[in-house]
């Protein structure tokens, strides 16, 4: 881990997608709970430099080891370059920042992601990020994307109904004001309500920045999944039925069942402000988790919502056990959250400056 830890899915996946099946667990070598179920308990991480969707055209799902090593090397080089000391007497960078002297199409995925998030002027100092340093491997195969179906590694397109819904929501937001006008219009993650990205999900995905760590606690009646990112927790009720559709909650309503040694989780009833990629009202996510060995969890998911996407899509990940000396830390977010105050104060300063310029014209 880098130091950041201190502060901070065709058919149901049986799931046969892209010709890959979840490998059978070996119960005789696994820990079991008092009720005889395979134990999924422990601290885990899904940190990886492999993108959610495939990057580039005609790129295969399974990479060669040489391709995987190239991706890992380029990513480490990008991290090293960002952390290299700068000259104390250097001049001010150009307006808008200074790009690295590498063609954009040769930049590693994470570097492009970071530039998109913070631009070329900074964003997060790389000292604080912990994205992982390895390409995702599933059943020992280096992968080019988490998405495995559709076969091209890209999400299905949005339906016409979804596009109309997005347009209507954008019109409402334009009447509410801009995201710099009021603290409640700032993103939920910045307000420490939920994590950015989709760490706790479902589906549970890496955020490519930091805190991609999880704790699983398992009992006969419930399975609790806690993510380090913004202290999000999800309680999976074993058995039972979902509540009425009018009952909505953060991260949806999760119901679990055992299929042999695989925990199957079905989640519906998502909150309108916290679904997945614009889907929430009719969203259903089915996850399958099993333990491959002492240090690996196999994770498969499928996302379904015919009112938002033109088809279902699925993905595969592996969670790795954290080292015994690594911990999932408390995420203390609101304390001294001066960043939110700074963002809003900066917007007010810009408004005053613009008003002064207008008055002098």
C-alpha positions in Angstrom: 0.0 0.0 0.0 1.0 3.6 -0.5 0.6 5.9 2.4 -2.9 7.0 1.3 -4.5 4.2 3.3 -3.8 6.2 6.4 -6.2 9.0 5.5 -8.3 8.3 3.9 -20.8 -8.9 -14.6 -25.8 -13.4 -22.3 -26.8 -14.9 -18.9 -26.5 -14.7 -15.2 -22.9 -15.1 -14.3 -22.6 -18.7 -13.6 -21.6 -16.5 -15.3 -20.6 -17.9 -18.8 -19.3 -14.8 -20.6 -16.4 -14.6 -23.0 -16.0 -18.3 -22.5 -14.9 -17.9 -18.9 -16.5 -19.6 -15.9 -15.8 -19.0 -12.3 -13.4 -21.8 -11.1 -14.7 -24.3 -8.5 -13.5 -23.6 -5.0 -11.7 -26.3 -3.0 -13.7 -26.5 0.2 -11.4 -29.0 1.9 -8.6 -26.4 1.9 -10.8 -23.4 2.9 -11.8 -21.9 6.2 -15.5 -22.4 7.1 -17.8 -20.5 9.4 -19.6 -22.2 12.3 -22.6 -22.9 10.1 -20.5 -24.7 7.6 -20.4 -22.0 4.9 -17.2 -21.1 3.0 -15.6 -18.2 4.8 -15.2 -15.0 2.8 -14.2 -13.1 5.8 -11.1 -10.9 5.9 -9.5 -7.8 4.5 -9.4 -7.6 0.7 -8.4 -5.2 -2.1 -9.4 -4.9 -5.7 -6.9 -2.2 -6.6 -5.8 -2.6 -10.2 -4.6 -0.5 -13.2 -6.9 -2.3 -15.6 -9.8 0.0 -16.7 -13.4 -0.9 -16.3 -14.1 -0.6 -20.0 -11.6 -1.7 -22.7 -9.4 1.1 -24.1 -8.7 1.1 -27.8 -10.2 -0.8 -30.7 -9.7 -4.5 -31.5 -7.9 -5.0 -28.1 -8.4 -8.6 -26.8 -9.8 -9.4 -23.4 -6.8 -11.4 -22.5 -3.4 -9.8 -22.7 -0.1 -11.4 -23.1 2.3 -11.3 -20.2 4.5 -8.9 -22.2 1.6 -6.6 -22.8 0.7 -6.7 -19.1 4.2 -5.9 -18.1 4.3 -3.0 -20.5 1.2 -1.5 -19.0 2.6 -2.0 -15.5 5.9 -0.4 -16.4 4.3 2.6 -18.1 2.1 3.2 -15.0 5.0 3.0 -12.6 7.0 5.4 -14.8 4.1 7.8 -14.7 3.9 7.6 -10.9 7.7 8.1 -10.6 7.6 11.1 -13.0 4.8 12.7 -10.9 6.7 12.2 -7.7 10.1 13.4 -9.0 11.4 16.4 -7.1 11.1 19.7 -8.9 13.7 22.4 -9.0 13.4 25.0 -6.4 14.1 27.8 -8.8 12.0 26.7 -11.7 9.6 29.2 -13.3 5.9 29.1 -13.1 4.3 26.4 -15.3 2.4 27.6 -18.4 -1.3 28.5 -18.0 -3.3 25.3 -18.1 -0.3 23.2 -16.9 2.5 21.4 -18.7 1.9 18.0 -20.3 4.4 15.2 -20.1 6.5 14.9 -23.3 4.8 11.7 -24.3 2.2 11.3 -27.1 -1.3 11.1 -25.6 -2.0 7.7 -27.1 1.0 6.3 -25.3 0.0 7.6 -21.9 -1.1 4.8 -19.4 -4.8 4.7 -18.6 -4.3 6.0 -15.1 -2.3 9.0 -16.3 -5.1 9.9 -18.7 -7.6 9.5 -15.9 -5.7 11.7 -13.5 -5.3 14.4 -16.1 -9.0 14.3 -16.8 -9.7 14.6 -13.1 -7.2 17.2 -12.1 -6.0 18.5 -15.5 -2.4 19.3 -16.0 -2.3 21.7 -13.1 -2.2 19.2 -10.3 -5.3 17.6 -8.9 -4.1 15.0 -6.3 -0.5 15.0 -5.5 0.6 11.4 -6.4 2.0 10.9 -3.0 -1.6 10.4 -1.8 -2.9 8.0 -4.4 -2.9 4.2 -4.1 -4.3 2.9 -7.4 -2.5 -0.4 -7.4 0.5 -1.3 -9.6 -0.7 -4.4 -11.5 -2.8 -5.4 -14.4 -6.0 -7.4 -13.3 -5.5 -11.1 -13.6 -8.5 -13.4 -13.6 -7.8 -17.2 -13.4 -4.2 -16.2 -14.1 -5.0 -14.3 -17.3 -4.0 -10.6 -17.6 -7.1 -8.7 -18.6 -7.5 -5.5 -20.6 -10.9 -4.6 -19.0 -13.1 -5.5 -16.1 -16.1 -5.7 -18.5 -16.1 -9.2 -20.2 -19.5 -9.1 -21.9 -20.3 -7.5 -24.4 -17.2 -9.1 -26.0 -15.8 -5.7 -27.0 -15.4 -4.8 -23.4 -17.7 -1.7 -23.7 -21.0 -1.0 -22.1 -24.2 -1.2 -24.2 -25.5 2.0 -25.5 -28.2 3.9 -23.6 -31.9 3.5 -24.6 -33.8 6.5 -26.1 -35.9 6.6 -22.9 -32.7 6.9 -20.8 -31.4 9.7 -23.0 -34.6 11.6 -22.6 -34.5 11.1 -18.9 -30.9 12.4 -18.7 -31.9 15.5 -20.7 -34.8 16.2 -18.4 -32.6 15.8 -15.3 -30.0 18.2 -16.8 -32.7 20.8 -17.4 -33.8 20.6 -13.7 -30.2 21.0 -12.6 -29.8 24.1 -14.7 -32.6 25.6 -12.7 -31.1 24.6 -9.4 -27.9 26.4 -10.1 -24.3 25.4 -10.7 -22.3 22.9 -8.6 -20.3 25.8 -7.2 -23.4 27.7 -6.0 -24.3 25.7 -2.9 -22.6 22.9 -0.8 -25.5 20.5 -1.4 -24.9 20.8 -5.2 -21.3 19.6 -4.8 -20.7 15.9 -5.5 -21.7 13.5 -2.8 -18.2 12.2 -2.4 -16.9 15.7 -1.7 -19.5 16.0 0.9 -18.5 12.7 2.4 -21.9 11.1 1.8 -20.8 8.2 -0.4 -17.5 7.3 -2.1 -16.7 8.6 -5.5 -16.6 5.9 -8.2 -18.4 2.7 -7.3 -16.3 1.1 -4.6 -19.1 -0.4 -2.5 -21.3 -0.6 -5.6 -22.9 -2.8 -6.4 -21.0 -3.7 -8.6 -17.9 -3.2 -6.4 -15.3 -1.6 -8.6 -11.9 0.1 -8.0 -11.8 3.9 -8.2 -8.2 4.1 -9.5 -7.2 6.6 -6.9 -7.1 5.2 -3.4 -8.7 3.3 -0.6 -9.7 0.3 -2.7 -9.8 -1.9 0.5 -12.6 -3.9 2.0 -13.6 -5.8 5.1 -16.1 -8.7 4.9 -17.8 -9.9 8.1 -20.0 -13.0 7.8 -22.7 -14.5 10.0 -25.5 -17.0 9.3 -28.0 -14.3 8.8 -26.0 -11.4 7.3 -22.8 -10.6 5.4 -21.4 -7.1 5.9 -19.1 -5.5 3.4 -17.3 -2.4 4.5 -15.1 -0.3 2.1 -12.4 2.0 3.3 -13.5 4.7 0.9 -15.8 7.1 2.7 -16.7 4.4 5.4 -19.4 2.9 3.2 -21.0 -0.3 4.5 -23.5 -2.7 2.9 -25.4 -5.4 4.8 -26.5 -8.4 2.7 -29.5 -10.1 4.3 -29.4 -13.9 3.7 -32.8 -15.0 2.3 -36.0 -13.0 2.3 -37.5 -10.7 -0.3 -37.0 -7.2 -1.4 -39.2 -4.5 0.1 -41.8 -2.6 -2.0 -40.3 -0.5 -4.9 -41.1 2.7 -3.0 -38.4 1.7 -0.4 -35.1 3.1 -1.7 -31.8 3.3 0.0 -28.1 4.0 -0.6 -26.4 1.1 -2.3 -29.8 -0.6 -2.9 -31.3 -3.5 -1.0 -29.1 -6.6 -1.1 -30.4 -10.2 -0.5 -28.0 -13.1 -0.5 -28.2 -16.9 -0.9 -25.7 -19.7 -1.2 -25.2 -21.6 -4.4 -22.9 -24.3 -3.2 -19.8 -22.4 -2.1 -20.7 -19.2 -4.0 -22.4 -16.3 -2.3 -25.0 -14.9 -4.8 -26.2 -11.4 -4.0 -29.1 -9.7 -5.8 -29.5 -6.0 -5.3 -32.5 -3.8 -6.3 -34.3 -0.8 -4.8 -31.5 1.7 -5.5 -31.8 5.3 -4.3 -32.4 7.8 -7.2 -29.2 9.6 -6.3 -27.0 6.5 -6.2 -27.5 3.9 -8.9 -25.0 3.0 -11.6 -24.2 4.9 -14.8 -27.5 6.7 -14.8 -29.6 3.6 -13.8 -31.4 3.2 -10.6 -35.2 2.7 -10.7 -35.2 -0.6 -12.6 -31.6 -1.5 -11.9 -30.7 -5.0 -10.8 -27.2 -6.2 -10.0 -26.4 -9.8 -9.4 -23.0 -10.6 -7.8 -21.3 -14.0 -7.3 -18.4 -14.3 -4.8 -16.4 -17.3 -3.9 -13.0 -18.0 -2.5 -10.5 -19.5 -5.0 -7.8 -19.9 -2.4 -6.6 -18.5 0.9 -5.6 -15.2 -0.8 -8.1 -14.7 -3.6 -11.8 -14.0 -4.0 -13.4 -14.5 -7.4 -16.0 -11.8 -8.1 -18.5 -11.8 -11.0 -21.3 -9.4 -11.6 -24.1 -8.8 -14.1 -26.0 -5.5 -14.5 -29.5 -5.4 -15.9 -31.9 -2.5 -16.7 -33.7 -2.7 -20.0 -35.1 0.9 -19.5 -31.6 2.3 -19.4 -29.2 0.0 -21.3 -29.9 -1.7 -24.7 -28.6 -5.0 -23.1 -27.1 -6.4 -19.9 -23.4 -6.4 -19.3 -21.1 -8.3 -17.0 -17.6 -8.2 -15.6 -15.1 -10.1 -13.6 -12.6 -9.2 -10.9 -10.4 -10.9 -8.3 -10.0 -9.5 -4.8 -6.6 -10.2 -3.2 -6.1 -10.7 0.5 -4.3 -7.8 2.2 -1.1 -8.5 4.0 -1.4 -9.3 7.7 0.3 -5.9 8.6 -2.1 -3.9 6.4 -5.3 -2.5 7.8 -8.6 -1.0 6.6 -8.5 2.4 8.3 -11.2 4.7 9.4 -12.0 7.3 6.7 -12.2 10.6 8.6 -13.7 12.9 6.0 -15.7 15.7 7.5 -13.2 16.7 10.0 -11.3 19.8 8.8 -12.9 19.5 5.4 -11.7 22.9 4.4 -11.6 21.9 0.7 -15.4 22.4 0.4 -15.2 25.8 1.9 -12.3 26.7 -0.4 -14.2 25.6 -3.5 -17.2 27.7 -2.7 -15.2 30.7 -1.5 -13.2 30.6 -4.7 -16.4 30.7 -6.7 -17.6 33.7 -4.8 -14.2 35.4 -5.3 -14.5 34.9 -9.1 -18.0 36.3 -9.0 -16.8 39.4 -7.2 -14.0 39.9 -9.6 -16.3 39.5 -12.6 -18.7 42.0 -11.1 -15.9 44.6 -10.5 -14.7 44.2 -14.1 -18.2 44.7 -15.4 -18.7 47.8 -13.3 -15.6 49.4 -14.8 -16.7 48.9 -18.3 
